Amino acid sequence: MLPIYVDLDDVLSDTTQSFIKILRREFGKNVDFEDIFSFDLKVSFNLSDSEYEHFFYRAHQPEVIMEFSPIEGAIGVLGEWTKLGYHVSIVTGRLTSAYEASLDWLAKHKVPYHAFTMVDKYSRKNIDSNIAISMEQFSKMKFCLAMEDSTMMAQHLSQKMAIPVALIDRPWNRNANLNHNITRYTSWYDILNDFPTP
Ligand SMILES: [Mg+2]
């Protein structure tokens, strides 16, 4: 049985809701979640280059990561799938500097999973290639289902890798051009209902 791919930020962890708080605290900016129209937060948050650099640095600090809340339903559904014999593979594009903090967060919330993989999904700077694999290496992996919020990754998974994708509904993916292999979901419970058994 192939593993299930689960993205971390804004699929399993309510990351962007925490980012809104950082933005308010450190830049005095108020942004409504529903107005985050671009996956590029520099654009959605209307930050200068230096402001974005500071924001991005803060967003990857361990104490900030540890404050993220899990998305409602996610951990329970992963537990259900684990009981059914599925393997859960968490695949994140976070900076490699967040490796330890990400594992600590998964342990803190007792997330059931079997593998944790960092992938250079977005060609970011400061990625340690001893920790993160490239998109080319990643593309050889196989999964029975993928859960993503990034339009770019959803298209890559569904088209290049022929994996059915559950796209978690977010303001920044609402204009996405979905193909037949991508289904939009607003709740983890709905995904569980659609993919109940191996
Ligand atoms: Mg994500």
py3Dmol code that shows the C-alpha trace and the ligand (Angstrom):
import py3Dmol

protein = """\
ATOM      1  CA  MET A   1       0.000   0.000   0.000  1.00  0.00           C
ATOM      2  CA  LEU A   2       1.425   3.380  -0.982  1.00  0.00           C
ATOM      3  CA  PRO A   3       1.815   6.084   1.670  1.00  0.00           C
ATOM      4  CA  ILE A   4      -0.328   9.203   1.970  1.00  0.00           C
ATOM      5  CA  TYR A   5       1.453  12.520   1.306  1.00  0.00           C
ATOM      6  CA  VAL A   6       0.572  15.257   3.794  1.00  0.00           C
ATOM      7  CA  ASP A   7       1.913  18.787   3.418  1.00  0.00           C
ATOM      8  CA  LEU A   8       2.671  20.512   6.709  1.00  0.00           C
ATOM      9  CA  ASP A   9       1.915  24.240   6.535  1.00  0.00           C
ATOM     10  CA  ASP A  10      -1.754  25.119   6.115  1.00  0.00           C
ATOM     11  CA  VAL A  11      -2.705  21.473   5.691  1.00  0.00           C
ATOM     12  CA  LEU A  12      -1.708  19.955   9.032  1.00  0.00           C
ATOM     13  CA  SER A  13      -0.579  23.131  10.826  1.00  0.00           C
ATOM     14  CA  ASP A  14      -2.602  26.351  10.881  1.00  0.00           C
ATOM     15  CA  THR A  15       0.538  28.285   9.967  1.00  0.00           C
ATOM     16  CA  THR A  16      -0.792  31.326   8.145  1.00  0.00           C
ATOM     17  CA  GLN A  17      -3.174  32.171  11.004  1.00  0.00           C
ATOM     18  CA  SER A  18      -0.074  32.454  13.215  1.00  0.00           C
ATOM     19  CA  PHE A  19       1.677  34.554  10.573  1.00  0.00           C
ATOM     20  CA  ILE A  20      -1.189  37.055  10.734  1.00  0.00           C
ATOM     21  CA  LYS A  21      -0.428  37.489  14.443  1.00  0.00           C
ATOM     22  CA  ILE A  22       3.320  37.993  13.766  1.00  0.00           C
ATOM     23  CA  LEU A  23       2.436  40.612  11.178  1.00  0.00           C
ATOM     24  CA  ARG A  24       0.245  42.505  13.617  1.00  0.00           C
ATOM     25  CA  ARG A  25       2.783  42.302  16.441  1.00  0.00           C
ATOM     26  CA  GLU A  26       5.949  43.113  14.520  1.00  0.00           C
ATOM     27  CA  PHE A  27       4.776  45.325  11.683  1.00  0.00           C
ATOM     28  CA  GLY A  28       1.516  46.755  13.035  1.00  0.00           C
ATOM     29  CA  LYS A  29      -0.277  45.423   9.959  1.00  0.00           C
ATOM     30  CA  ASN A  30      -3.738  43.918   9.998  1.00  0.00           C
ATOM     31  CA  VAL A  31      -4.475  41.385   7.292  1.00  0.00           C
ATOM     32  CA  ASP A  32      -7.646  39.336   7.095  1.00  0.00           C
ATOM     33  CA  PHE A  33      -7.130  35.617   6.355  1.00  0.00           C
ATOM     34  CA  GLU A  34      -9.698  35.733   3.553  1.00  0.00           C
ATOM     35  CA  ASP A  35      -7.697  38.494   1.831  1.00  0.00           C
ATOM     36  CA  ILE A  36      -4.515  36.399   1.482  1.00  0.00           C
ATOM     37  CA  PHE A  37      -4.915  35.987  -2.242  1.00  0.00           C
ATOM     38  CA  SER A  38      -1.324  35.052  -3.119  1.00  0.00           C
ATOM     39  CA  PHE A  39       0.741  32.056  -1.960  1.00  0.00           C
ATOM     40  CA  ASP A  40       3.637  34.549  -2.015  1.00  0.00           C
ATOM     41  CA  LEU A  41       3.240  36.147   1.412  1.00  0.00           C
ATOM     42  CA  LYS A  42       5.497  39.069   0.481  1.00  0.00           C
ATOM     43  CA  VAL A  43       2.759  39.995  -2.000  1.00  0.00           C
ATOM     44  CA  SER A  44      -0.237  39.107   0.197  1.00  0.00           C
ATOM     45  CA  PHE A  45       1.194  40.934   3.219  1.00  0.00           C
ATOM     46  CA  ASN A  46       2.502  43.832   1.123  1.00  0.00           C
ATOM     47  CA  LEU A  47       5.986  43.747   2.654  1.00  0.00           C
ATOM     48  CA  SER A  48       9.200  45.356   1.404  1.00  0.00           C
ATOM     49  CA  ASP A  49      12.182  43.076   0.717  1.00  0.00           C
ATOM     50  CA  SER A  50      13.769  43.795   4.096  1.00  0.00           C
ATOM     51  CA  GLU A  51      10.465  43.471   5.973  1.00  0.00           C
ATOM     52  CA  TYR A  52       9.830  40.137   4.285  1.00  0.00           C
ATOM     53  CA  GLU A  53      13.314  38.914   5.144  1.00  0.00           C
ATOM     54  CA  HIS A  54      12.700  39.739   8.813  1.00  0.00           C
ATOM     55  CA  PHE A  55       9.232  38.158   8.713  1.00  0.00           C
ATOM     56  CA  PHE A  56      10.542  34.984   7.064  1.00  0.00           C
ATOM     57  CA  TYR A  57      13.335  34.697   9.632  1.00  0.00           C
ATOM     58  CA  ARG A  58      10.847  35.066  12.517  1.00  0.00           C
ATOM     59  CA  ALA A  59       8.426  32.617  10.914  1.00  0.00           C
ATOM     60  CA  HIS A  60      11.058  29.849  11.044  1.00  0.00           C
ATOM     61  CA  GLN A  61      12.219  30.365  14.628  1.00  0.00           C
ATOM     62  CA  PRO A  62      11.539  27.338  16.849  1.00  0.00           C
ATOM     63  CA  GLU A  63       9.437  29.186  19.441  1.00  0.00           C
ATOM     64  CA  VAL A  64       7.246  30.609  16.674  1.00  0.00           C
ATOM     65  CA  ILE A  65       6.803  27.196  15.023  1.00  0.00           C
ATOM     66  CA  MET A  66       5.891  25.600  18.354  1.00  0.00           C
ATOM     67  CA  GLU A  67       2.983  28.046  18.712  1.00  0.00           C
ATOM     68  CA  PHE A  68       1.273  26.907  15.480  1.00  0.00           C
ATOM     69  CA  SER A  69      -2.060  25.151  16.080  1.00  0.00           C
ATOM     70  CA  PRO A  70      -3.010  21.954  14.286  1.00  0.00           C
ATOM     71  CA  ILE A  71      -5.781  22.269  11.683  1.00  0.00           C
ATOM     72  CA  GLU A  72      -9.107  21.002  12.985  1.00  0.00           C
ATOM     73  CA  GLY A  73      -9.680  17.314  12.290  1.00  0.00           C
ATOM     74  CA  ALA A  74      -6.246  16.644  10.797  1.00  0.00           C
ATOM     75  CA  ILE A  75      -4.656  14.631  13.591  1.00  0.00           C
ATOM     76  CA  GLY A  76      -7.813  12.569  14.192  1.00  0.00           C
ATOM     77  CA  VAL A  77      -8.124  11.677  10.499  1.00  0.00           C
ATOM     78  CA  LEU A  78      -4.433  10.704  10.291  1.00  0.00           C
ATOM     79  CA  GLY A  79      -5.036   8.482  13.323  1.00  0.00           C
ATOM     80  CA  GLU A  80      -7.977   6.807  11.551  1.00  0.00           C
ATOM     81  CA  TRP A  81      -5.895   6.128   8.441  1.00  0.00           C
ATOM     82  CA  THR A  82      -3.000   4.813  10.519  1.00  0.00           C
ATOM     83  CA  LYS A  83      -5.399   2.351  12.173  1.00  0.00           C
ATOM     84  CA  LEU A  84      -6.450   1.200   8.700  1.00  0.00           C
ATOM     85  CA  GLY A  85      -2.817   0.462   7.884  1.00  0.00           C
ATOM     86  CA  TYR A  86      -1.899   3.515   5.827  1.00  0.00           C
ATOM     87  CA  HIS A  87       1.541   5.054   6.185  1.00  0.00           C
ATOM     88  CA  VAL A  88       1.556   8.818   6.591  1.00  0.00           C
ATOM     89  CA  SER A  89       4.395  10.709   4.940  1.00  0.00           C
ATOM     90  CA  ILE A  90       4.763  14.360   5.892  1.00  0.00           C
ATOM     91  CA  VAL A  91       6.413  16.319   3.094  1.00  0.00           C
ATOM     92  CA  THR A  92       7.302  19.958   3.718  1.00  0.00           C
ATOM     93  CA  GLY A  93       8.934  22.792   1.811  1.00  0.00           C
ATOM     94  CA  ARG A  94       9.936  24.583   5.025  1.00  0.00           C
ATOM     95  CA  LEU A  95      13.507  25.839   5.330  1.00  0.00           C
ATOM     96  CA  THR A  96      15.886  23.118   6.495  1.00  0.00           C
ATOM     97  CA  SER A  97      16.741  25.285   9.530  1.00  0.00           C
ATOM     98  CA  ALA A  98      13.246  24.379  10.794  1.00  0.00           C
ATOM     99  CA  TYR A  99      13.940  20.617  10.730  1.00  0.00           C
ATOM    100  CA  GLU A 100      14.267  20.026  14.490  1.00  0.00           C
ATOM    101  CA  ALA A 101      11.455  22.412  15.430  1.00  0.00           C
ATOM    102  CA  SER A 102       9.141  20.735  12.918  1.00  0.00           C
ATOM    103  CA  LEU A 103       9.817  17.302  14.445  1.00  0.00           C
ATOM    104  CA  ASP A 104       9.315  18.771  17.925  1.00  0.00           C
ATOM    105  CA  TRP A 105       5.965  20.229  16.809  1.00  0.00           C
ATOM    106  CA  LEU A 106       4.825  16.845  15.442  1.00  0.00           C
ATOM    107  CA  ALA A 107       5.818  15.191  18.742  1.00  0.00           C
ATOM    108  CA  LYS A 108       4.124  17.913  20.823  1.00  0.00           C
ATOM    109  CA  HIS A 109       0.823  17.281  19.059  1.00  0.00           C
ATOM    110  CA  LYS A 110       1.306  13.480  18.875  1.00  0.00           C
ATOM    111  CA  VAL A 111       0.795  13.512  15.117  1.00  0.00           C
ATOM    112  CA  PRO A 112       0.750   9.929  13.794  1.00  0.00           C
ATOM    113  CA  TYR A 113       3.251   9.657  10.920  1.00  0.00           C
ATOM    114  CA  HIS A 114       5.855   7.287   9.518  1.00  0.00           C
ATOM    115  CA  ALA A 115       8.123   9.528   7.442  1.00  0.00           C
ATOM    116  CA  PHE A 116       9.105  13.197   7.461  1.00  0.00           C
ATOM    117  CA  THR A 117      10.715  14.575   4.318  1.00  0.00           C
ATOM    118  CA  MET A 118      11.954  18.052   3.515  1.00  0.00           C
ATOM    119  CA  VAL A 119      11.809  18.936  -0.180  1.00  0.00           C
ATOM    120  CA  ASP A 120      13.116  22.059  -1.875  1.00  0.00           C
ATOM    121  CA  LYS A 121       9.615  22.718  -3.262  1.00  0.00           C
ATOM    122  CA  TYR A 122      10.010  26.434  -3.907  1.00  0.00           C
ATOM    123  CA  SER A 123      13.729  26.806  -4.829  1.00  0.00           C
ATOM    124  CA  ARG A 124      14.389  28.822  -1.680  1.00  0.00           C
ATOM    125  CA  LYS A 125      17.732  30.152  -0.523  1.00  0.00           C
ATOM    126  CA  ASN A 126      19.497  28.568   2.465  1.00  0.00           C
ATOM    127  CA  ILE A 127      18.301  25.015   1.833  1.00  0.00           C
ATOM    128  CA  ASP A 128      20.729  22.406   3.186  1.00  0.00           C
ATOM    129  CA  SER A 129      20.863  19.691   0.535  1.00  0.00           C
ATOM    130  CA  ASN A 130      21.994  17.194   3.178  1.00  0.00           C
ATOM    131  CA  ILE A 131      18.545  17.560   4.735  1.00  0.00           C
ATOM    132  CA  ALA A 132      16.136  18.454   1.904  1.00  0.00           C
ATOM    133  CA  ILE A 133      15.811  16.474  -1.303  1.00  0.00           C
ATOM    134  CA  SER A 134      15.363  18.164  -4.693  1.00  0.00           C
ATOM    135  CA  MET A 135      12.082  18.261  -6.618  1.00  0.00           C
ATOM    136  CA  GLU A 136      13.678  15.874  -9.108  1.00  0.00           C
ATOM    137  CA  GLN A 137      14.398  13.298  -6.405  1.00  0.00           C
ATOM    138  CA  PHE A 138      10.985  13.867  -4.839  1.00  0.00           C
ATOM    139  CA  SER A 139       9.210  13.321  -8.167  1.00  0.00           C
ATOM    140  CA  LYS A 140      10.318   9.674  -8.193  1.00  0.00           C
ATOM    141  CA  MET A 141       8.388   8.972  -4.978  1.00  0.00           C
ATOM    142  CA  LYS A 142       4.940   7.356  -5.045  1.00  0.00           C
ATOM    143  CA  PHE A 143       1.849   8.061  -2.940  1.00  0.00           C
ATOM    144  CA  CYS A 144      -1.766   6.904  -3.035  1.00  0.00           C
ATOM    145  CA  LEU A 145      -3.115  10.379  -2.179  1.00  0.00           C
ATOM    146  CA  ALA A 146      -1.679  13.847  -1.549  1.00  0.00           C
ATOM    147  CA  MET A 147      -2.975  16.700   0.569  1.00  0.00           C
ATOM    148  CA  GLU A 148      -1.717  20.148  -0.395  1.00  0.00           C
ATOM    149  CA  ASP A 149      -2.674  23.827  -0.280  1.00  0.00           C
ATOM    150  CA  SER A 150      -0.138  25.025  -2.875  1.00  0.00           C
ATOM    151  CA  THR A 151      -1.534  25.241  -6.395  1.00  0.00           C
ATOM    152  CA  MET A 152       1.909  24.709  -7.892  1.00  0.00           C
ATOM    153  CA  MET A 153       2.509  21.533  -5.857  1.00  0.00           C
ATOM    154  CA  ALA A 154      -1.057  20.268  -6.461  1.00  0.00           C
ATOM    155  CA  GLN A 155      -0.504  20.567 -10.201  1.00  0.00           C
ATOM    156  CA  HIS A 156       2.926  18.935 -10.017  1.00  0.00           C
ATOM    157  CA  LEU A 157       1.628  16.007  -7.939  1.00  0.00           C
ATOM    158  CA  SER A 158      -1.474  15.461 -10.070  1.00  0.00           C
ATOM    159  CA  GLN A 159       0.024  15.974 -13.537  1.00  0.00           C
ATOM    160  CA  LYS A 160       3.710  14.998 -13.327  1.00  0.00           C
ATOM    161  CA  MET A 161       3.329  12.291 -10.685  1.00  0.00           C
ATOM    162  CA  ALA A 162      -0.253  11.110 -11.461  1.00  0.00           C
ATOM    163  CA  ILE A 163      -1.293  11.252  -7.788  1.00  0.00           C
ATOM    164  CA  PRO A 164      -4.857  12.198  -6.778  1.00  0.00           C
ATOM    165  CA  VAL A 165      -4.710  15.452  -4.828  1.00  0.00           C
ATOM    166  CA  ALA A 166      -6.995  16.746  -2.088  1.00  0.00           C
ATOM    167  CA  LEU A 167      -6.509  20.499  -2.336  1.00  0.00           C
ATOM    168  CA  ILE A 168      -7.234  22.102   1.021  1.00  0.00           C
ATOM    169  CA  ASP A 169      -9.379  25.152   0.289  1.00  0.00           C
ATOM    170  CA  ARG A 170      -7.463  28.386   1.014  1.00  0.00           C
ATOM    171  CA  PRO A 171      -7.956  31.926  -0.314  1.00  0.00           C
ATOM    172  CA  TRP A 172      -4.633  31.692  -2.205  1.00  0.00           C
ATOM    173  CA  ASN A 173      -5.664  28.629  -4.213  1.00  0.00           C
ATOM    174  CA  ARG A 174      -9.215  29.639  -5.152  1.00  0.00           C
ATOM    175  CA  ASN A 175      -8.247  30.814  -8.625  1.00  0.00           C
ATOM    176  CA  ALA A 176      -6.412  27.558  -9.315  1.00  0.00           C
ATOM    177  CA  ASN A 177      -7.075  25.796 -12.577  1.00  0.00           C
ATOM    178  CA  LEU A 178      -8.012  22.367 -11.251  1.00  0.00           C
ATOM    179  CA  ASN A 179      -7.633  19.224 -13.345  1.00  0.00           C
ATOM    180  CA  HIS A 180      -9.597  15.974 -12.949  1.00  0.00           C
ATOM    181  CA  ASN A 181      -7.034  14.627 -10.482  1.00  0.00           C
ATOM    182  CA  ILE A 182      -7.475  17.506  -7.996  1.00  0.00           C
ATOM    183  CA  THR A 183     -10.478  17.774  -5.655  1.00  0.00           C
ATOM    184  CA  ARG A 184     -11.044  20.791  -3.418  1.00  0.00           C
ATOM    185  CA  TYR A 185     -11.884  20.151   0.260  1.00  0.00           C
ATOM    186  CA  THR A 186     -12.817  22.501   3.065  1.00  0.00           C
ATOM    187  CA  SER A 187     -12.607  19.890   5.808  1.00  0.00           C
ATOM    188  CA  TRP A 188     -10.412  16.905   6.715  1.00  0.00           C
ATOM    189  CA  TYR A 189     -13.539  14.952   7.663  1.00  0.00           C
ATOM    190  CA  ASP A 190     -14.767  15.181   4.056  1.00  0.00           C
ATOM    191  CA  ILE A 191     -11.471  13.727   2.839  1.00  0.00           C
ATOM    192  CA  LEU A 192     -11.863  10.857   5.313  1.00  0.00           C
ATOM    193  CA  ASN A 193     -15.337  10.150   3.943  1.00  0.00           C
ATOM    194  CA  ASP A 194     -14.009  10.019   0.377  1.00  0.00           C
ATOM    195  CA  PHE A 195     -10.963   7.860   1.167  1.00  0.00           C
ATOM    196  CA  PRO A 196     -12.165   5.636   4.023  1.00  0.00           C
ATOM    197  CA  THR A 197     -10.415   2.328   3.368  1.00  0.00           C
ATOM    198  CA  PRO A 198      -7.337   1.044   1.545  1.00  0.00           C
TER     199      PRO A 198
END
"""
ligand_1 = """\
1
MG
Mg 1.440 24.191 2.609
"""
view = py3Dmol.view(width=600, height=400)
view.addModel(protein, "pdb")
view.setStyle({"model": 0}, {"cartoon": {"style": "trace"}})
view.addModel(ligand_1, "xyz")
view.setStyle({"model": 1}, {"stick": {}})
view.zoomTo()
view.show()
